[in-house]
């Protein structure tokens, strides 16, 4: 039996990403928000409550179609939508968000990934 992460804002999920260098934080790109779950990696049978998710909403960014953590374990989370020219940067260490206007979100997020 595997635990299931359920939240009322977690609809039409398009992508999941584990935080770099972390086994306990998972970002979920959903229809109207990004949910960042904090889970206990040692628990295989306990389902976290919806309170274990931090819900990040971004005006004008719906659906959220892509999320990416910054490499090397920094506190930055990037989110974007194919229907918007914005990339949102959230800093988990300092609680700020920055909206960046770009032409396409996917090349920005792909450039954050380390080469294989």
C-alpha positions as CSV (number, residue, x, y, z in Angstrom):
1,X,0.0,0.0,0.0
2,X,1.4,3.4,-1.0
3,X,0.4,6.7,0.6
4,X,-1.8,9.0,-1.5
5,X,-1.5,12.8,-1.5
6,X,-4.9,14.4,-1.7
7,X,-5.9,18.1,-1.6
8,X,-8.9,19.9,-3.0
9,X,-6.6,22.3,-5.0
10,X,-4.8,19.3,-6.6
11,X,-6.8,18.9,-9.8
12,X,-5.5,18.2,-13.3
13,X,-1.9,17.5,-12.3
14,X,0.5,18.1,-15.1
15,X,3.9,17.6,-13.4
16,X,5.6,16.4,-10.2
17,X,9.1,17.3,-9.1
18,X,11.1,16.3,-6.0
19,X,13.2,19.1,-4.5
20,X,16.9,18.8,-5.2
21,X,18.9,17.1,-2.4
22,X,15.7,16.5,-0.5
23,X,13.6,13.3,0.0
24,X,10.7,15.1,1.7
25,X,9.5,18.0,-0.5
26,X,7.5,17.4,-3.7
27,X,6.2,20.2,-5.9
28,X,3.0,19.5,-7.8
29,X,1.8,21.6,-10.8
30,X,-2.0,21.6,-10.8
31,X,-4.8,23.4,-12.6
32,X,-4.9,26.5,-10.4
33,X,-1.9,26.2,-8.0
34,X,1.4,24.7,-7.1
35,X,1.3,22.5,-4.1
36,X,4.5,21.8,-2.2
37,X,4.1,18.7,-0.1
38,X,6.3,17.9,2.9
39,X,6.2,14.2,3.5
40,X,8.0,11.8,5.8
41,X,10.2,9.7,3.5
42,X,10.4,6.9,6.1
43,X,6.6,6.4,6.2
44,X,5.2,3.9,3.7
45,X,1.7,3.6,5.1
46,X,0.8,7.0,6.5
47,X,-1.1,9.4,4.3
48,X,-0.2,13.1,5.0
49,X,-3.1,15.4,5.8
50,X,-3.9,18.2,3.4
51,X,-2.2,20.5,6.0
52,X,1.2,19.0,4.9
53,X,0.8,20.9,1.6
54,X,1.7,24.5,1.1
55,X,-0.6,25.9,-1.7
56,X,0.9,28.6,-3.9
57,X,-1.4,30.5,-6.2
58,X,-0.3,32.8,-8.9
59,X,-2.7,35.3,-10.5
60,X,-2.9,34.8,-14.3
61,X,-0.9,31.5,-14.2
62,X,-3.5,28.8,-14.9
63,X,-3.1,26.0,-15.6
64,X,0.3,25.6,-14.0
65,X,1.9,23.2,-16.5
66,X,5.5,23.0,-15.3
67,X,7.5,23.3,-12.1
68,X,11.2,23.0,-11.5
69,X,13.4,23.3,-8.4
70,X,16.6,25.1,-8.7
71,X,19.6,22.8,-8.9
72,X,22.0,22.1,-6.0
73,X,19.4,22.4,-3.3
74,X,18.7,26.2,-3.4
75,X,15.3,27.4,-2.1
76,X,14.0,28.5,-5.5
77,X,10.9,27.0,-7.2
78,X,10.0,28.0,-10.7
79,X,6.5,27.6,-12.2
80,X,5.0,28.5,-15.5
81,X,2.0,27.8,-17.8
82,X,1.9,27.2,-21.6
83,X,-0.9,29.9,-21.6
84,X,1.2,32.6,-20.0
85,X,4.5,34.4,-20.8
86,X,5.3,34.5,-17.1
87,X,7.7,32.4,-15.1
88,X,7.1,32.7,-11.3
89,X,10.0,32.3,-9.0
90,X,9.2,31.5,-5.3
91,X,11.9,31.6,-2.7
92,X,11.1,29.2,0.1
93,X,13.8,30.5,2.4
94,X,12.6,34.1,2.3
95,X,8.9,33.9,1.3
96,X,9.0,36.1,-1.8
97,X,7.8,35.7,-5.3
98,X,9.0,37.3,-8.5
99,X,7.1,37.3,-11.8
100,X,9.4,37.2,-14.8
101,X,8.1,37.9,-18.3
102,X,9.5,35.5,-20.9
103,X,8.5,34.4,-24.4
104,X,8.3,30.7,-23.6
105,X,8.5,29.0,-20.2
106,X,9.8,25.5,-21.2
107,X,13.3,26.6,-22.4
108,X,13.9,28.5,-19.1
109,X,12.9,25.4,-17.0
110,X,14.8,23.0,-19.2
111,X,18.0,25.1,-18.8
112,X,17.8,24.6,-15.0
113,X,18.2,20.9,-15.4
114,X,21.7,19.4,-15.1
115,X,23.0,17.6,-18.2
116,X,22.9,13.8,-17.8
